[in-house]
Structures are given as C-alpha cells and as structure tokens.
C-alpha cells in the first residue's frame, strides 16, 4: 500500500522504521491529554443499513437513495478492496510471538499507513472545510484542553494533536520498548486500546469528509482494505471499543457502524 502511494508521488508523513516513526514537528503547541467523544445530536438522512436503501421521502425511492446514501456505502465503492479473503489470517498472532510485541508492531504499522492516507487529503482537510472533527451528521469529537474542558477543534488541528500524541508514545521506550531486556509495561493493553481508539476516529473522519478524494484518485480499494484490516485487528485483540462503533441512539447515522454493517453483509468482515 505504501509502495502504491509512493509511486503516485504522494509523500508519507514519515519514512523511518516501523518502531520509530518521525514527522515534522507540529506547528501547534504540545498536545494536551487524548481527546474524548462528545455526545452527538440526532443525525439526518441515511440510516445504519448494510447497503444503501431508500429513506422516507416525498420523491421516488431511487432519488432518496442518491440524496441520502454516503459515497462509501454505494456500489461499487463499498465493495472495492485490494485484499480478498479472511483478514483474520493476516492479523492472527504468530506462534511463539509475544502478544504485546505483536500488537505494538501492528499498531505502529497501521499508524504509519494512516499517516500516508491522511497525507493524501491534507490540502483538502482545512480549517475552512472542516471546522470541527466530524465523523457524521451531529457526531463531532471534542478535545480535552489543559483546563479539562471539552472543546471543538478544526479537524486538521485535532488530527495533528492525535498523531503527535501517538508518535510521542511510540518513541517512548517505557511504552514501546525496542531494546533488548526491556519489557512492556503491565498497562500496555490499556495504552494500546487508547491509541487504537484515536486512530479509529481519524479513519471515521476521512471516510465522512474526504472519501470523494480517494475515489477520484482510484484509492478507495486501498483505503477500504486498510480500514477492514484495522477493524479486524482491533476485534481480534480486544482494542475496538463497542461504544466507538455505534451512534448513541438507534437509527442515527455513523460511519464506523454503517461500514461494519455493510461489510458484514458483503462478507468482508466476519459477523
């Protein structure tokens, strides 16, 4: 996937080894503690359906579909993929490999790949275009500032805070040990789950706000395969928080739950 992006002349945010990524220093001050999700408001339009379907409307059902179904749930894009078959084979823990080491290596690899995909849309992900970190109608993520207050940030600033925070953890030997004789901390599973959650929210924003760019570049299959891999890995190692997959109320739209439903129906993800 990285080779594909490089062949297109799209630079990654880092080119170092998997266990020690580096990115240019953020223009913003060092980030405060990781973000939390705000309580969303009722959504509008499309529903949590495995595939696009008509919503109650005054016009024909087909017209309602075109107006209400997001692009990532529409054929042929929803089924576009580079990888065919069972993703569990890819994420399965190899024999004799420590589970913390396997989770750490995969998190770094997924982080690096997500950096690449975000680099594709940075010129479109601007304060003007994305004044909030949105993952769907009425679903915004908020940041916890230094005063422990929830604040809404523009998506590019929010994402930069998250990526800077994750990179700092990856470079911390106490969290991601790389030297012989050093062991993972007992709280590593909790840290890994928190990192995973923040990366998941970036995926959600990319699908909601910038999926058209990937379609324009014929990259929807690459993004879909990476995200399906990411979701399968999270489920396999108990990193995927159920509350991050659904809107708070039934019938509200939410990109992660909608895609998971669609991909289960298509056999891309296991039930």
VMD Tcl script that draws the C-alpha trace (Angstrom):
set ca {
  {0.00 0.00 0.00}
  {2.88 2.34 0.86}
  {4.52 1.47 -2.46}
  {1.34 2.41 -4.32}
  {1.28 5.84 -2.69}
  {4.98 6.38 -3.33}
  {4.54 5.54 -7.00}
  {1.95 8.30 -7.23}
  {4.41 10.81 -5.79}
  {2.47 11.09 -2.54}
  {4.85 11.51 0.38}
  {4.33 9.96 3.77}
  {4.46 11.96 6.94}
  {7.40 9.76 7.92}
  {9.78 7.29 6.31}
  {11.56 5.79 9.31}
  {11.33 2.24 10.58}
  {8.07 0.90 11.93}
  {9.06 1.07 15.57}
  {10.30 4.68 15.46}
  {8.27 6.87 13.07}
  {9.05 10.56 12.81}
  {7.10 13.51 11.50}
  {7.90 17.19 11.19}
  {7.22 18.99 14.47}
  {3.66 20.21 14.73}
  {3.10 23.93 14.41}
  {0.73 23.80 17.32}
  {1.81 23.58 21.00}
  {2.36 20.13 22.52}
  {-0.99 18.38 22.73}
  {-2.95 18.01 25.95}
  {-4.32 14.62 27.04}
  {-6.05 12.49 24.37}
  {-9.47 13.55 23.07}
  {-12.85 12.26 24.05}
  {-16.02 12.00 22.02}
  {-18.81 14.47 22.60}
  {-22.45 13.49 22.85}
  {-23.75 13.68 19.28}
  {-27.05 15.09 18.22}
  {-29.59 13.16 16.14}
  {-28.34 12.65 12.60}
  {-30.06 13.29 9.35}
  {-30.58 11.42 6.10}
  {-29.14 7.94 5.67}
  {-29.57 5.04 8.09}
  {-27.38 2.29 9.54}
  {-28.05 -0.10 6.67}
  {-25.81 -2.86 5.30}
  {-26.29 -1.35 1.85}
  {-27.87 1.88 0.62}
  {-31.61 1.80 0.89}
  {-34.43 4.25 0.42}
  {-35.38 6.59 3.24}
  {-38.86 8.02 3.78}
  {-39.19 10.89 1.35}
  {-41.64 12.62 -0.89}
  {-39.83 11.57 -4.05}
  {-39.10 8.17 -5.61}
  {-37.10 5.65 -3.59}
  {-34.22 5.76 -6.05}
  {-33.97 9.53 -5.71}
  {-33.97 9.27 -1.92}
  {-31.07 6.79 -2.10}
  {-28.98 9.13 -4.20}
  {-29.57 12.01 -1.84}
  {-29.11 10.19 1.46}
  {-26.54 7.42 0.93}
  {-22.93 8.46 1.54}
  {-20.49 7.53 -1.20}
  {-18.61 4.95 0.87}
  {-21.83 2.89 1.20}
  {-22.68 2.99 -2.51}
  {-21.79 0.42 -5.17}
  {-19.18 -0.17 -6.43}
  {-17.15 1.71 -3.83}
  {-18.40 -0.12 -0.74}
  {-17.02 -3.43 -2.06}
  {-13.79 -2.07 -3.55}
  {-10.78 -3.81 -2.00}
  {-7.21 -4.88 -2.68}
  {-7.32 -7.80 -0.27}
  {-9.72 -10.68 -0.79}
  {-10.45 -13.37 1.75}
  {-10.29 -13.56 5.52}
  {-8.48 -10.74 7.29}
  {-8.20 -12.86 10.43}
  {-5.42 -14.79 8.71}
  {-3.45 -11.55 8.40}
  {-3.91 -10.40 11.99}
  {-3.55 -13.77 13.75}
  {-0.85 -13.94 16.41}
  {2.14 -15.91 15.06}
  {3.34 -18.87 17.06}
  {5.95 -18.05 19.75}
  {5.43 -14.28 19.37}
  {4.61 -12.22 22.45}
  {1.13 -10.73 22.14}
  {2.25 -7.27 23.34}
  {5.05 -7.24 20.77}
  {2.62 -8.26 18.01}
  {0.10 -5.58 19.00}
  {2.84 -2.94 19.21}
  {4.33 -3.75 15.79}
  {0.92 -3.76 14.15}
  {-0.17 -0.52 15.78}
  {2.95 1.21 14.50}
  {2.40 -0.19 11.02}
  {-1.24 0.90 10.99}
  {-0.23 4.32 12.32}
  {2.30 4.74 9.50}
  {-0.20 3.69 6.85}
  {-2.85 6.03 8.23}
  {-0.27 8.84 8.05}
  {0.13 8.08 4.35}
  {-3.58 8.21 3.67}
  {-4.02 11.40 5.66}
  {-1.17 12.99 3.67}
  {-3.26 12.49 0.54}
  {-6.03 14.80 1.77}
  {-4.18 17.39 3.85}
  {-4.72 20.10 1.25}
  {-8.48 19.46 1.47}
  {-8.66 18.95 5.25}
  {-8.51 22.61 6.21}
  {-9.94 24.79 8.94}
  {-12.31 26.33 6.41}
  {-13.55 23.00 5.04}
  {-13.58 21.11 8.33}
  {-14.14 23.50 11.24}
  {-14.90 20.53 13.53}
  {-13.63 16.97 13.80}
  {-16.76 15.39 12.39}
  {-17.47 11.71 11.73}
  {-21.05 12.16 10.56}
  {-24.08 14.42 10.92}
  {-24.22 15.53 14.55}
  {-21.21 13.41 15.51}
  {-18.24 15.56 16.50}
  {-15.21 14.58 18.56}
  {-14.05 17.06 21.18}
  {-10.63 17.70 22.69}
  {-9.88 17.88 26.41}
  {-7.88 21.07 26.90}
  {-5.44 21.99 29.67}
  {-8.36 23.06 31.85}
  {-10.02 19.66 31.37}
  {-12.80 21.25 29.34}
  {-14.22 19.77 26.15}
  {-13.53 22.00 23.17}
  {-14.26 21.61 19.48}
  {-11.22 21.90 17.27}
  {-10.88 22.09 13.49}
  {-10.24 18.63 12.06}
  {-6.64 19.30 10.90}
  {-5.65 20.60 14.32}
  {-7.37 17.72 16.10}
  {-5.71 15.14 13.84}
  {-2.29 16.73 14.27}
  {-2.70 16.61 18.05}
  {-3.63 12.93 17.90}
  {-0.80 11.95 15.55}
  {1.73 13.91 17.60}
  {0.49 12.28 20.80}
  {0.65 8.77 19.32}
  {4.10 9.37 17.85}
  {5.34 10.51 21.25}
  {4.12 7.28 22.81}
  {5.70 5.16 20.08}
  {9.06 6.86 20.67}
  {8.80 6.35 24.44}
  {10.90 3.31 25.42}
  {8.80 2.89 28.55}
  {5.70 2.35 26.41}
  {7.08 0.79 23.20}
  {10.35 -0.89 24.26}
  {12.78 -1.71 21.46}
  {15.96 -2.51 23.40}
  {16.92 -6.00 24.48}
  {15.89 -6.87 28.01}
  {13.16 -4.27 28.29}
  {9.64 -5.50 28.92}
  {6.25 -3.99 28.14}
  {4.52 -2.21 30.97}
  {1.57 -4.02 32.59}
  {-0.68 -1.18 31.44}
  {0.34 -1.52 27.78}
  {-3.00 -3.12 26.77}
  {-4.82 -0.04 28.08}
  {-2.45 2.31 26.26}
  {-2.80 0.28 23.05}
  {-6.59 0.44 23.30}
  {-6.45 4.21 23.72}
  {-4.14 4.62 20.72}
  {-6.39 2.41 18.64}
  {-9.44 4.49 19.54}
  {-7.79 7.73 18.41}
  {-6.71 6.21 15.10}
  {-10.22 4.85 14.62}
  {-11.63 8.36 14.92}
  {-9.27 9.64 12.23}
  {-10.43 6.86 9.91}
  {-14.03 7.87 10.63}
  {-13.32 11.47 9.68}
  {-11.51 10.52 6.47}
  {-14.46 8.43 5.33}
  {-17.03 11.02 6.28}
  {-15.33 14.15 4.96}
  {-12.79 13.10 2.32}
  {-13.82 9.80 0.76}
  {-14.53 11.53 -2.56}
  {-10.84 12.40 -2.88}
  {-9.82 8.74 -2.57}
  {-12.44 7.78 -5.14}
  {-11.15 10.47 -7.51}
  {-7.64 9.00 -7.16}
  {-8.94 5.41 -7.51}
  {-7.70 4.69 -3.99}
  {-10.96 3.58 -2.41}
  {-9.92 -0.08 -2.58}
  {-6.66 0.70 -0.79}
  {-8.41 2.67 1.96}
  {-11.16 0.06 2.36}
  {-8.64 -2.76 2.71}
  {-6.58 -0.85 5.27}
  {-9.65 0.01 7.33}
  {-11.05 -3.53 7.16}
  {-7.63 -4.80 8.29}
  {-7.65 -2.22 11.09}
  {-11.13 -3.24 12.27}
  {-10.33 -6.96 12.17}
  {-7.14 -6.40 14.13}
  {-9.00 -4.37 16.75}
  {-11.64 -7.05 17.23}
  {-9.06 -9.84 17.37}
  {-7.08 -8.22 20.19}
  {-9.90 -6.51 22.10}
  {-8.88 -2.99 21.10}
  {-12.17 -1.99 19.48}
  {-14.48 -0.34 21.99}
  {-18.14 -1.18 21.19}
  {-19.24 2.36 22.04}
  {-16.96 3.70 19.27}
  {-18.84 1.70 16.63}
  {-22.38 2.97 17.11}
  {-24.24 6.22 17.44}
  {-25.83 6.63 20.88}
  {-29.34 6.05 19.55}
  {-30.68 3.51 17.09}
  {-31.24 4.94 13.64}
  {-28.66 7.70 13.91}
  {-26.06 7.54 11.13}
  {-22.42 6.86 12.00}
  {-19.69 5.99 9.53}
  {-18.00 3.20 11.52}
  {-21.14 1.26 12.34}
  {-22.56 1.79 8.86}
  {-19.44 0.45 7.17}
  {-19.15 -2.50 9.52}
  {-22.78 -3.43 8.80}
  {-22.22 -3.11 5.04}
  {-19.00 -5.13 5.06}
  {-20.55 -7.88 7.16}
  {-23.34 -8.13 4.61}
  {-20.77 -8.40 1.82}
  {-18.64 -10.95 3.68}
  {-15.67 -8.57 4.00}
  {-15.88 -8.68 7.80}
  {-16.99 -11.61 9.91}
  {-20.34 -11.28 11.73}
}
mol new
graphics top color blue
foreach p $ca { graphics top sphere $p radius 0.5 }
foreach p [lrange $ca 0 end-1] q [lrange $ca 1 end] { graphics top cylinder $p $q radius 0.2 }
display resetview
